[in-house]
Amino acid sequence: MKPKIIFVEGMQGVGKSSITKQLREKLGNTTLLDLSGVKDKTIEGRDKTYRYHKKVLQMLEDTNECQMNYVISRSYQSEVVYCNLGYKPYTFDIQANSLISELTYLTKFYDIYFIVLTATEEELKERLKRDKFCYNEFSLKNSLDQQEEYKRQLRYLSKQSKCSIRCFEIPNRNIDDTVEVIMKSILTNMIG
């Protein structure tokens, strides 16, 4: 059985940190990575972001013999979403396609899952009131737009990876229930 890489994506306030921490505890032999974005909005920043994600994927390849599971909050998809919604003045499509190719290669060593967490408008209203550091301040509309773009990127990834990367979206209504659904799906290999 191959170790697992589980990417958890979604807009600000959807519960990525809470879900990934619990997944790490449930899986065992698991490293948790909480990736951050590069604030530089120039072309140099785009290139730094690409190199950052490329090096993370290289680290995953380099450590595959350790049989370590990885749970990763955020991925290159956040950069694609922010670019597509106009928060950054460039596109990240070429770089994203290169990273998708590398991710698809990693399925030789790992079972890879991409999860996009979702929330209803009412849930999001409450979650955006949180007293927690935020990289960007987003309105409810901006957050809902992000959610739709994350879902679109998930569908794109599924097509590009030709189902070798298991992709799904899941509503995060309750952290314990969401973790249970993810664990059950992964352990029974029913995602996809």
N, C-alpha and C positions, 0 to 999 in steps of 0.2 A: 504494500500500500504506500502510495506517495504522500509526502507531507503536503500541507495545505498553505496556500496564500489566500487570505481573505481581505479584499479591499472594501472598505466601507466609505461610501460617498453620500453627499447630500448637502443641502444648503445649510447656512448658519442656523443653529438652534434646533436642528432635527434630532439630535441625540447621538451623534457619531462617537464622541468621547465616552459616553456612558456605555454604549453598546460594545465598543471595542475593548474596553477594560473588562467587561464581564465575559466576553468571548475568550479573551486571553486566559482568564481564570478557569473557564470550563474546558478548554482544549488541552491544556497541559503541554509541556515541552514547546512553549510558544513565546516568541518575542513580539512585543507590541511596538510598533512604530507610529508616531503621530507626526505626520509630515506637515510642513508649513509652506506657505507660498513665499515667493521672492517679491518683495515690495517694489523693486525697480521696474518702472513701466516703460523703459526704453527698449530698443532692439537688443542692447547688451543684456538687459534684464530677461528678455525672452530667451536668449542664448544661455544665460546662467540657469534659468529654470529647466531648460532642456537637459543641460549637463547634470544638474541635480537629480532629475528623475532617471536619467541614464545610469548614473552611478548607483542609485538605489537598486535598480534592476541588476546591475553588475554584481553588487553585493549579494543579492539573492542567488544569482548563479554561482558565485564563488563559494557560498556556504551550503549548497544543496546536499553535499555528502553528510552534513551534520544531522539530517533528518529533522530539522527544526520547522515547526509551523510558524507562520507569520500572520499577524493581524495588523492591518495598516489602515490608519485613518487618513483619508485623502490620497489623491493620486494626481497624475498629469491631467485628469479630467477636470479638475477645478480650474486649471489654467485655460483649458478649452472653453469651459462655460463662461468664465470671466471675459475672455476675448470675444466670444460670440455675442455676448450681451453688451459689448461696448465699454466695459470697465477698463480695458487695456487697448491701446491704439494699434494693435497688430493682430495677425492671426497666428494660431498655433497648430493649424491643421497638418502641415508637413511633418512637424516634429511629433505630433500625436500619432500619426500613421507609422512613423519609425518606431515609436515606443510600443505600439500595438504589435508590431512584428516581433520585437524583442520579448514581449509578454507571451506571445503565442509560442515562441521558441522555448520559454521557460516551462511550458506545459509538458515538456519532455521529462522534467524533474519534479514538478509539483502539480497538484490539482489546484486550479486557480478559480476563485470566485470573485465576482464584482457585485456588490450589493449597493443599491441606491435606496436610502431610507426616505420615506415621504411622510408628510403630515397634512392634515386638513387646514384650511384657512383659520378656523377657530383655535386649533391647537397651536398653530404657528404664532398667532397673536399673543398668546400667553408666553410662549417660549422666547420670543424676541424681547420680552421685558426683563430677561435674566440679568443678574448682576455679575457679569463675567467679561473678561477682556475680549474685545471683538476687533478683528483686523480691519473690518470695514463696517460702517453703519448702513444697514439696508432697511428700506421700508418694507411693509408687508407685500406690496406689489412686486418689488424687486426680488424678494425671497421666493415668491410664488413663480415668478419668471425663471429664477434659477432652478427651481424644482423641475419645471417643464424641460429646461435645457439639459439637466442631468439625466432625465428619463430618455430624452432624445439621444444623448451620447451613449447611454447604455444600450439602446437598440442598435446604434451604429457599431459599437464594439462587438456585439453579438454577431452581427453580419460579417464584420471584418475578420474575426477570429474563427469563423466557420464552426462555431459551437465548441471549440476546444477550451474556451474560457466560459465558465458557467455564469450567466448574467441574470439577475432578477431584481425587481423593486419590491420593497416591502413596507407597508405602513408601520410606523413606530408609534403605536398608541400607548404601549406600556412596555418598559424596558425588559422586564423579566419575560413577558410573553414573546417579545420580538427575539430575544436571545434564544428562547426555547425553539421557536420556529426555525431560526437559522441553524442551530445545532442539529435539530432533527433532520433537516433537509441535507445538511452536509454529511452527517453520519450515515444516512440512508442513500446518499448520492442521488437525490431526486431533484436537485436544482438543474435548470437548463431549459 
